[in-house]
Amino acid sequence: MSGKYFEYILWISLIAAMIIPAIFWHWRMRLSFLQNLARTNILKRQQKNNQYLLYSAYIINRCCRILFLSSGTEARSALKSLVGGYVVPAADFLHSQSPQLAVLLQAHADTIAAYTAIKKQKIITVDTPKYGIYLPILAHLTNDYKTLLNTVGKLKIDAKHCRTVIQAYGNAISAYAYLHEGDMLSASQNASAALTFFQKHQYAIETASCHLILAQIYRISCVSDIAQTMIESAIKIYQTQKTPLFLARAITAKGMLMVFDNRYEEAETEYEKALKLQITDQLRADIFNQKALLYLAQNDISAAQKYAKFALDMQKRLQNRYGNALSLQLLAHAAFQNQNHRKTVIFARQAHDLYNKQANCSAVAECLYLAAEAEYKMRHYTASEKFLRRILELNRVHSGSFHTANAYSLLGLIYLQKNDLQRAKVLFQQSLYLEQSRCRNEGLAADYANLALIDDLSDYTENAAANWQIALEYARKTGNQELVALIEKRTTDR
């Protein structure tokens, strides 16, 4: 009998060994199918929203898994809604089990409302396991730069060893923070770490986002060919995923790259291509701002003002303070190029006030410098100096802005006008030191030229000749023929 029982047990074990893996495989495949469907449908619904919404494959997958394993008609109904792209019923069901997960799922439909609730009720803090990383992510999406920088600073993110999905999201948001602070090396390391993980684990939308972060880093670093490769990689992903809104954003980023590369006709083509896609009013306004920048680069002030005003009107209707600030900043630049310095100060101060509320330090510094330049042009040296001193104060808290070097240089020019040569020289030297650390050839050319001018005025002939020559060498490296001609003329007139 024992042998017979053993034979039964053996057969049962063999059958179980075949059936259980098959059941588990079927369960995994069904869950994977539902997760993929939920991600696809949520993306489709997000394409119609004027806000920049949270999208996290990790959160969607986790919610699907919990609902799939839950029993009861309510859980099945919530799962059905989520798979169809409706997040609210699923978030309501999950709230009793995990309020943090529920509010993050809800952020896929209304990021601003979810973020407001998180901050007000402290549902999530930076120390919250698994979900604390989303606090800076949501801060970034809602342009809350102050919270973004404060929370990212508290995260323990390693750019060299990215092994978990949470760390990958942490690397991605850290890249944005470093980019905002002007630390290109750290931004690049973190974005690359996140990209490697997301590519390996097939997080398509997150992979495309990392490509765009790296494109922005390379564009700012003047490595245009790699920046374009990164943007085109993002475009391919968005085309495959059939997300016209994300695709339009990537095409717009390509247009921006063309503007900075002085490829104006190509930039115009890219912007028109983006406008023809199914896009939101918010993105349309953003593209109008980009077109205003394009026309500014071509010195077409009238067209630049027209598009900046179009964008400003749309942003006001959409109540988008960040977009308002950019439109006002562009109008300030247009007024400056049009030599309307009084209007430049007005627009720059309005943009400054909006950026200041968002704690966007880089944009605040740019607006302050623009206002200072306008005041200098009007010979309002005291007013100009006040704006420049505020840039230097800002730099003590948030270093890295190239406007700090510009501020020292313009302060030097102010003291040069006052005939305080010694103080002007010290200020130009401070600017020179910062420009050398960032290898900005145009700034170096200007600083050496200013130091040469002071040497000429002080009758230090040999020093002046040497500085004029160095200024000329740096000017030639920039490719700016107008600057080269100006310095060459100055050296021959001596």
C-alpha positions in Angstrom: 0.0 0.0 0.0 2.8 2.4 0.9 4.2 1.9 -2.6 0.8 2.6 -4.2 0.4 5.8 -2.0 3.9 6.9 -3.0 2.9 6.5 -6.7 -0.2 8.6 -6.2 1.8 11.3 -4.4 4.4 11.3 -7.1 1.7 11.7 -9.8 0.0 14.5 -7.9 3.3 16.2 -7.4 4.2 16.0 -11.1 0.7 17.4 -12.1 1.0 20.2 -9.5 4.5 21.0 -10.8 3.1 21.4 -14.2 -0.2 23.2 -13.3 1.0 25.7 -10.6 3.7 27.4 -12.9 1.1 27.5 -15.7 -1.4 29.2 -13.4 1.2 31.6 -12.1 2.4 32.4 -15.6 -1.3 33.0 -16.7 -1.7 35.3 -13.6 1.4 37.2 -14.4 0.5 37.6 -18.1 -3.0 38.8 -17.2 -1.8 41.3 -14.7 0.9 42.6 -17.1 -1.8 43.0 -19.8 -4.1 45.0 -17.5 -1.2 47.2 -16.3 -0.2 47.9 -19.9 -3.8 48.8 -20.8 -4.2 51.1 -17.8 -0.9 52.9 -18.6 -2.0 53.3 -22.3 -5.5 54.6 -21.4 -4.3 57.0 -18.7 -1.8 58.4 -21.2 -4.6 58.9 -23.7 -6.7 60.8 -21.2 -3.8 63.0 -20.1 -3.3 64.2 -23.7 -6.4 66.3 -23.4 -5.4 68.1 -20.1 -4.0 71.6 -20.0 -1.9 70.8 -16.9 1.4 69.1 -16.9 0.3 65.9 -15.1 2.2 63.3 -13.2 2.9 60.1 -15.1 4.5 57.2 -13.3 4.4 53.7 -14.6 5.5 52.5 -11.2 2.4 54.0 -9.4 0.0 52.7 -12.1 1.5 49.2 -12.0 1.4 49.1 -8.2 -2.3 50.2 -8.1 -3.2 47.6 -10.7 -1.5 44.9 -8.8 -3.2 45.7 -5.4 -6.6 45.9 -7.1 -6.0 42.7 -9.0 -5.2 40.8 -5.8 -8.1 42.3 -3.9 -11.5 40.5 -3.7 -15.0 41.8 -3.9 -17.1 43.7 -6.5 -15.8 47.1 -5.4 -12.2 46.1 -6.1 -13.2 44.6 -9.5 -15.1 47.8 -10.4 -12.2 50.0 -9.4 -9.8 47.9 -11.4 -12.1 48.0 -14.4 -12.2 51.9 -14.1 -8.4 52.1 -13.8 -7.8 49.9 -16.8 -10.1 52.2 -18.7 -8.0 55.2 -17.8 -10.3 56.6 -15.0 -8.1 57.0 -11.9 -10.6 58.5 -9.4 -12.7 55.4 -8.6 -9.5 53.4 -8.0 -8.0 56.1 -5.9 -11.1 56.2 -3.7 -11.0 52.5 -3.2 -7.3 52.5 -2.4 -7.5 55.4 0.1 -8.3 53.2 3.1 -5.4 50.9 2.4 -2.7 53.5 1.4 -3.6 57.2 1.3 -0.2 58.0 -0.1 -0.6 55.7 -3.1 -4.2 56.9 -3.6 -3.3 60.6 -3.8 -0.4 59.8 -6.2 -2.8 57.9 -8.4 -5.2 60.8 -8.3 -2.3 63.1 -9.4 -2.5 61.4 -12.8 -5.8 63.3 -13.3 -5.2 66.5 -11.3 -1.7 67.0 -10.2 -2.2 70.5 -8.7 -5.1 69.4 -6.5 -3.2 66.3 -5.4 0.0 68.2 -4.6 -2.0 70.9 -2.7 -3.6 68.1 -0.6 -0.2 66.4 0.0 1.3 69.7 1.3 -1.7 70.7 3.3 -2.3 67.4 5.0 1.3 66.2 4.9 0.2 62.9 3.4 3.7 62.4 2.0 7.0 63.8 3.3 10.4 63.3 1.8 11.0 60.5 4.4 7.9 58.5 3.4 9.0 55.0 2.3 8.5 54.3 -1.4 6.6 57.5 -2.1 8.7 60.3 -0.6 10.5 60.7 -3.9 7.2 62.0 -5.5 7.2 65.1 -3.3 10.0 66.8 -5.4 8.6 65.3 -8.6 5.2 66.9 -8.0 6.9 70.2 -6.9 8.7 70.2 -10.3 5.5 69.6 -12.2 3.8 72.5 -10.4 6.8 74.8 -10.7 7.3 74.9 -7.0 11.1 75.3 -7.2 11.6 76.1 -3.6 10.2 72.7 -2.4 11.9 70.9 -5.3 15.4 72.1 -4.2 14.7 71.7 -0.5 13.4 68.1 -0.8 15.9 66.9 -3.4 18.6 68.0 -1.1 17.3 65.7 1.6 17.3 62.6 -0.6 20.1 60.1 -0.6 20.5 59.5 -4.3 23.6 57.7 -5.8 24.2 58.6 -9.4 26.6 55.7 -9.9 24.6 52.7 -8.6 20.9 52.9 -9.7 19.4 49.6 -8.8 15.7 50.2 -8.0 12.8 52.0 -9.7 12.5 54.4 -6.8 16.2 55.4 -7.1 15.7 55.8 -10.9 12.9 58.3 -10.3 15.1 60.0 -7.7 18.0 60.3 -10.2 15.6 61.8 -12.8 14.3 64.5 -10.4 17.8 65.2 -9.1 18.9 65.8 -12.7 16.2 68.5 -13.0 17.3 70.1 -9.7 20.9 70.1 -10.6 20.0 71.6 -14.0 18.0 74.3 -12.3 21.1 75.1 -10.1 23.4 75.1 -13.1 25.4 72.0 -12.1 25.6 70.4 -15.6 27.9 67.5 -14.6 25.7 66.3 -11.7 22.6 66.8 -13.8 24.1 64.7 -16.6 25.3 61.9 -14.2 21.8 61.6 -12.6 19.9 61.7 -15.9 22.2 59.0 -17.4 21.7 56.8 -14.4 17.9 57.1 -14.6 17.9 56.6 -18.4 19.9 53.3 -18.1 17.5 51.9 -15.6 14.3 53.0 -17.4 15.6 51.6 -20.7 16.5 48.3 -19.1 13.1 47.9 -17.5 11.1 49.2 -20.5 9.6 52.3 -18.8 9.0 54.0 -22.2 7.6 57.4 -21.1 10.2 57.8 -18.4 13.0 56.9 -20.8 11.8 59.6 -23.3 11.7 62.1 -20.4 15.4 61.3 -19.5 16.3 61.8 -23.2 14.8 65.2 -23.1 16.6 66.1 -19.8 19.9 65.1 -21.4 19.0 67.0 -24.5 18.5 70.2 -22.4 21.8 69.6 -20.6 23.7 69.1 -23.9 22.0 72.1 -25.4 23.1 74.4 -22.5 26.6 72.8 -22.7 26.6 73.7 -26.5 26.9 70.1 -27.6 24.2 70.4 -30.3 24.7 67.1 -32.1 24.2 64.9 -29.0 21.3 67.1 -27.9 19.6 66.5 -31.2 20.2 62.8 -31.0 18.6 62.7 -27.6 15.5 64.7 -28.8 15.1 62.4 -31.8 15.2 59.4 -29.5 12.4 60.9 -27.4 10.4 61.7 -30.6 10.6 58.0 -31.7 9.3 56.8 -28.3 6.4 59.2 -28.3 5.5 58.2 -31.9 5.5 54.6 -30.9 3.4 55.3 -27.8 1.0 57.4 -29.9 1.1 60.4 -27.5 0.6 63.5 -29.7 0.9 66.0 -26.7 4.3 64.5 -25.6 5.4 64.3 -29.2 4.6 68.0 -29.7 6.6 68.9 -26.6 9.6 67.0 -27.9 9.3 68.6 -31.4 9.1 72.0 -29.6 12.3 71.1 -27.7 13.9 70.4 -31.1 12.8 73.8 -32.4 14.4 75.4 -29.3 17.7 73.6 -30.1 17.5 74.9 -33.7 17.1 78.5 -32.4 20.1 78.2 -30.2 22.0 76.7 -33.1 21.0 79.6 -35.4 19.1 77.3 -37.7 16.1 79.6 -37.8 14.2 78.2 -40.8 14.4 74.7 -39.3 13.2 75.9 -36.0 10.2 77.6 -37.7 9.4 74.3 -39.4 9.5 72.3 -36.1 7.2 74.8 -34.3 4.7 74.6 -37.2 4.9 70.8 -37.1 4.1 70.8 -33.4 1.2 73.3 -33.8 -0.5 71.0 -36.3 -0.6 68.1 -33.8 -3.5 67.5 -31.3 -2.2 69.8 -28.5 -3.5 71.7 -25.5 -4.0 75.4 -25.1 -1.1 75.3 -22.6 1.3 73.8 -25.1 0.1 76.2 -27.8 0.9 79.1 -25.5 4.4 77.6 -24.8 5.1 77.3 -28.5 4.1 81.0 -29.0 6.6 81.9 -26.4 9.2 79.8 -28.2 8.3 81.5 -31.5 8.8 84.9 -29.8 12.3 83.8 -28.8 12.9 82.7 -32.4 12.0 86.1 -33.7 14.0 87.9 -31.0 17.0 85.9 -32.2 16.4 87.2 -35.8 15.9 90.7 -34.5 12.3 90.8 -35.7 11.0 92.7 -32.7 7.5 93.2 -34.0 6.9 89.5 -34.6 8.5 88.7 -31.2 6.2 91.1 -29.4 3.1 89.8 -31.2 3.7 86.1 -30.2 4.8 87.0 -26.7 1.5 88.9 -26.3 -0.5 86.0 -27.8 1.1 83.7 -25.2 0.6 86.1 -22.4 -3.2 86.4 -23.1 -3.5 82.6 -23.3 -1.5 82.1 -20.1 -3.7 84.6 -18.2 -6.8 82.7 -19.3 -5.2 79.4 -18.2 -4.0 81.1 -14.9 -0.5 79.8 -15.6 1.8 82.1 -13.6 4.9 80.4 -14.9 3.9 80.9 -18.5 3.0 84.6 -17.7 6.5 85.1 -16.3 8.2 83.8 -19.4 6.0 85.9 -21.7 6.8 89.1 -19.7 10.5 88.2 -19.7 10.4 87.9 -23.5 8.5 91.2 -23.8 11.3 92.7 -21.7 13.9 91.4 -24.0 12.0 92.7 -27.0 11.7 96.1 -25.4 15.5 96.1 -24.7 16.3 95.2 -28.3 13.9 98.0 -29.4 15.9 100.4 -27.1 12.8 101.1 -25.0 14.6 100.8 -21.7 11.8 102.2 -19.5 9.4 99.4 -20.7 12.2 96.9 -20.3 12.4 97.6 -16.6 8.6 97.4 -16.2 8.3 94.0 -17.9 11.5 92.7 -16.3 10.2 93.6 -12.8 6.8 92.0 -13.4 8.5 88.8 -14.6 10.9 88.9 -11.7 8.0 89.1 -9.2 6.3 86.0 -10.7 9.5 84.0 -10.8 10.4 85.0 -7.3 7.1 83.5 -6.0 8.1 80.3 -7.7 11.7 80.5 -6.3 13.1 80.2 -9.8 16.4 81.7 -8.9 18.0 81.5 -12.4 15.1 83.3 -14.0 15.0 85.8 -11.2 18.7 86.6 -11.8 18.1 87.0 -15.5 15.3 89.5 -15.0 17.3 91.5 -12.4 20.2 91.6 -14.9 18.0 92.7 -17.7 16.5 95.5 -15.6 20.0 96.5 -14.5 21.2 96.7 -18.1 18.2 98.9 -19.0 18.9 101.2 -16.1 22.6 101.4 -17.1 21.6 102.4 -20.6 19.5 105.2 -19.2 22.5 106.3 -17.1 20.5 105.5 -13.9 23.7 104.0 -12.3 22.4 103.9 -8.7 19.2 102.0 -9.8 21.3 99.6 -11.9 23.7 98.9 -9.1 20.8 98.0 -6.8 19.6 95.3 -9.2 23.1 94.0 -9.6 23.7 93.8 -5.8 20.5 91.7 -5.5 22.0 89.2 -8.0 25.1 89.0 -5.9 23.0 88.4 -2.7 21.1 85.7 -4.6 24.3 84.0 -5.5 25.3 83.6 -1.9 22.3 81.2 -1.5 22.1 79.7 -5.0 25.5 79.8 -6.7 26.1 78.7 -10.2 24.3 81.4 -12.3 26.4 82.9 -15.1 24.5 86.2 -14.3 26.8 86.6 -11.3 29.8 87.1 -13.6 27.7 89.5 -15.7 26.7 91.4 -12.6 30.4 91.9 -11.6 31.2 93.0 -15.1 28.4 95.6 -15.3 29.2 96.9 -11.9 32.7 97.4 -13.1 31.4 99.4 -16.0 29.3 101.5 -13.6 32.4 102.3 -11.5 34.4 103.0 -14.7 31.8 105.6 -15.5 32.3 107.1 -12.0 36.1 107.1 -12.8 36.8 104.8 -9.8 39.3 102.8 -11.8 40.7 100.7 -8.9 37.2 99.5 -7.8 36.2 98.8 -11.4 39.4 96.7 -11.9 38.6 94.6 -8.9 35.1 94.0 -10.2 36.3 93.0 -13.7 38.8 90.6 -12.1 36.0 89.0 -10.1 34.0 88.6 -13.2 37.0 87.2 -15.0 37.6 84.5 -12.3 34.0 83.3 -12.7 34.1 83.3 -16.5 37.3 81.2 -16.4 35.7 78.6 -14.2 32.9 78.2 -16.8 35.1 78.7 -19.9 32.8 81.4 -21.3 34.9 82.9 -24.1 32.7 85.8 -24.9 32.7 86.9 -21.2 36.4 86.4 -21.0 36.9 88.6 -24.1 34.8 91.4 -22.6 36.6 91.2 -19.2 40.1 91.3 -20.7 39.0 94.2 -22.9 37.7 96.1 -19.9 40.9 95.4 -18.0 42.9 96.6 -21.0 40.9 99.8 -21.1 41.6 100.5 -17.4 45.3 99.8 -18.0 45.2 102.3 -20.9 43.6 104.9 -18.7 46.2 104.2 -16.0 49.0 104.5 -18.5 50.1 100.9 -18.0 50.9 100.5 -21.7 52.5 97.0 -21.6 49.7 95.5 -19.5 47.1 97.1 -21.7 48.7 95.6 -24.9 48.9 92.2 -23.4 45.2 92.3 -22.2 44.0 93.6 -25.6 45.7 90.6 -27.3 44.2 88.1 -24.9 40.8 89.7 -25.4 41.2 89.3 -29.1 42.2 85.7 -28.9 39.1 84.8 -26.8 36.9 86.9 -29.2 38.1 84.8 -32.1 37.2 81.6 -30.3 33.6 82.8 -30.0 33.2 83.2 -33.8 31.5 86.5 -33.1 32.9 88.6 -35.9 31.3 91.8 -34.6 33.1 91.4 -31.3 36.4 90.5 -33.1 36.1 93.6 -35.3 35.4 95.8 -32.3 38.5 94.7 -30.3 40.7 94.8 -33.4 39.6 98.4 -34.0 40.3 99.2 -30.4 43.8 97.8 -30.6 44.7 99.6 -33.8 43.4 102.9 -32.5 45.7 102.8 -29.4 
